[in-house]
Amino acid sequence: TDSSLASFLGRINYTLMDKYIFTASYRVDGSSKFTENNKWANFLSGAVAWRLSEEKFMKKLNWLDNLKLRVSWGQLGNNSIGNYEWQAVYATAPHYAFGNKAVPGLGMGSFSNYNLEWETTTVTNLGIDFSMLKNR
């Protein structure tokens, strides 16, 4: 009933002139819930932001403290399945009629699925961050 998960994450942040913000992430996840061929999955993400409030043409607006436009894109992984779901399971079945007797049987409770793999979701976000009137 045990399962294990290993994750590795790398992230790079870069800010240019305190106006332009870049972020990139790379994640590798491994789960014992999948076969050897599908155990590991790669997930990427990135984001870009522009802090408009740092531009000269925005400095005139005294009431605006911070204004930032941002966009991001990324992939997420999901391994929320039961342990060993990819394996075929045999179970005792109700008694079968064999000749004139009822005998216990063994039947396939679930079929194997060696192609079972990480569920991947892709997310895109657009956003505006702002504060004004001395961060009120």
N, C-alpha and C positions, 0 to 999 in steps of 0.2 A: 504493500500500500504506500510505500515511500516514493517520492519523486524528487528530482533535483533540478535546479535552474542555475545557469551561469550567465553572467552578463558582463560585457566590456563596453565602455563608453568613452569616446573621445570628443572633445568640444573645443572649437576655436572661436574666440571673440576678437573683433578688431574694430576700433573706433578711429575714424579719420576726422580731424579738426573738430572734435566734439559735436559733429553734426551728423555724420554718416556712420551707422552702426551695422556691422555684418556679423552673423553668427552661423556656424555650420557644425552639425553634430553627426556622428557616425556611431551606431550601436550594433553590437553583435550579441544575439541571445541564443543560448542552447538549452534545450529541455529534454529530459529523459522520457517525456511523454510521447516522443516520436521515434521513428526508426532512425538508424544511423545515417541514412541518406537525407533525411529531412530534419535532423536534430537541430541544426544551426540555421539562423536566418539573419539577414542584414537589414537594418532600418536607417534611413537617411533623413535629415531634416536641415532646413536652412531658413534664415530670416534676414530681412533688410529693413532698416528704419532710417528715417530722415527727421532730424530734430529741426523743424522749421523755425522754432523760436530762437535759434542761434544765428539765423540769417540776418544780414544787415537790414533788409527791407522790413523785417518783423520787429526790430528793436524799438520802433516808434510806438508800438502798442504797449503802453505802460501797464494796462490792466491784465495783459496776458503774460503769465509766468512761464508756462511750458506748453509747447505744441509739438507733437511727434506723430508722424504717419508711419505705419508699419505694415509689413506683409510677411507671412510665414507659410511654409509648406513642410509637411513632414509625414513620415510613415510610422505607424504603431503596430506592434505585434501582440497577438493574443494566443495563449496556450491553455485557456480555461476549458480543458476537457478532462475526462477521467484518465486515470493511469492505465496504460497498456490498451487503450481503445483501438489501436491498430491491429491487435492480435485477435485471431479467432478464439472463441471460447466454447468449450464443450461442456455440456451440463447433463446431469441425469434427467431423463425424461419420464413422464408418467409410464405406467406399465403398458406394454404392448401385448397384443394377443399373438402368441406364437404357438401354433398348434392348438391344443385345448387349454393352454396355460397362459396366465398373465406373467410376463417377465419384465424386469427392469431394462431400460434402454439408455443409450447415450446418444445425444443429438447435438448438433451445432447450435449454440445459443446466440452467437453473433458471428458474422463473417469477418475475415481479415481485410484491412484496408492499408496496404503498404504505402499508399500515396497521401495519407493523412499528413498535413503540414500546418505550419503557422498560419493563422488568419492574419491578413495584413489589411490595415485601414489607412487610407490616405486622407489627410486633413489639410485644408487651406484656410488661412485666417487673414482678414484685413482689419486694421484697427486704427483708432485715433486716440492718443493719450493727450490730455490737456489739463492744465490747472490755471486758475485766474484769481485775481483780487487777493494777492499774497497767499496763494494756496488755500483759499477758502472753498 
